[in-house]
Amino acid sequence: MKPQSTTIKTMMASRIFRQNLQSILPTALLMTAMLLSPAVQAIESAQDLRAIYEKTVIQQVNPPEEELQAYTDMMAGALNGAGVSNLASQFIMLVDRNPKVQVGILFWIDAEGVAQFMGASPVSTGRGTGFEHFETPTGVFAHTVANLDYRAEGTKNSKGVRGYGEKGRRVFDFGWQPAKKGWGDKQIAPMRFQVHATDPHVLESRLGTVQSKGCVRIPATLNQLLDRYALLDADYNAAVAEGRKFWVLDKNREDNRWAGKYLVVVDSARDLKPDWTIAAVRQAVKRQ
């Protein structure tokens, strides 16, 4: 049997190697991995999703337990402040917009109301400076059929960038939300708030840093996970049960009875970059 200290060092080295690999692999290889990924795996319990997340989402980070507890407390405070309660047995996504962090964390709230960690990935939130740029708003946002989702067309803008990612990627729409402008009088103004993938060849490698115009950019494989497993589709599921149809829903999706609908955005107000973030890992790789 290996000494415990050696085992711990081996585990840490393995985790850092995987993060390094995710941050420096060429986009072409990442896309190949996505294409070769297995078909949708049925989930018999909500806990199954943790293994599926680890297996299928390309870019991941691993916040330590004390960080997860802090985020759980922040999430609970935001939900209570918004008057949202009774969230047992459903998935919920939390985003830390802090420029030093830039992470999205998927939790499952179990039957006892305890937040269980499912996985975490780098994201990009609003730069907050520049024309038509907003600071990503904090708070609790419901994903409902009042603001219907759509899918990326895969077209490029004037700069040759596919802002919503490859054709077919789902755009999760959270409606018009008040946000601070990054130009002019810098007052609060309405912004269309969305969670979506981004250009796989130009922008996905920048996840983990502040980049967007105010929306939350996520890895394409995380976008696919949320979509295929209907993780934030509780409102859509209820509408489908009543006979409504939505073209945007993935025809191959795996419905689950633990679907949620809430996105919680917080700001951890850090001054230093945690060593577990993808940006910190990339810096460490460059120094080697």
HELIX and SHEET records of a PDB file:
HELIX    1   1 GLN A    4  ILE A   24  1                                  21    
HELIX    2   2 THR A   27  LEU A   35  1                                   9    
HELIX    3   3 ASP A   48  THR A   56  1                                   9    
HELIX    4   4 GLU A   65  GLY A   81  1                                  17    
HELIX    5   5 GLU A  204  ARG A  206  5                                   3    
HELIX    6   6 ALA A  220  ARG A  228  1                                   9    
HELIX    7   7 ALA A  234  ALA A  241  1                                   8    
HELIX    8   8 ILE A  278  ARG A  287  1                                  10    
SHEET    1   A 5 ALA A 115  PRO A 122  0                                        
SHEET    2   A 5 VAL A 103  ILE A 109 -1                                        
SHEET    3   A 5 GLN A  90  ASP A  96 -1                                        
SHEET    4   A 5 TYR A 262  VAL A 266  1                                        
SHEET    5   A 5 GLY A 139  ALA A 142 -1                                        
SHEET    1   B 3 PHE A 134  GLU A 135  0                                        
SHEET    2   B 3 ARG A 170  LYS A 181 -1                                        
SHEET    3   B 3 TYR A 150  ARG A 151 -1                                        
SHEET    1   C 4 PHE A 134  GLU A 135  0                                        
SHEET    2   C 4 ARG A 170  LYS A 181 -1                                        
SHEET    3   C 4 ILE A 188  HIS A 196 -1                                        
SHEET    4   C 4 VAL A 216  ARG A 217  1                                        
END                                                                             
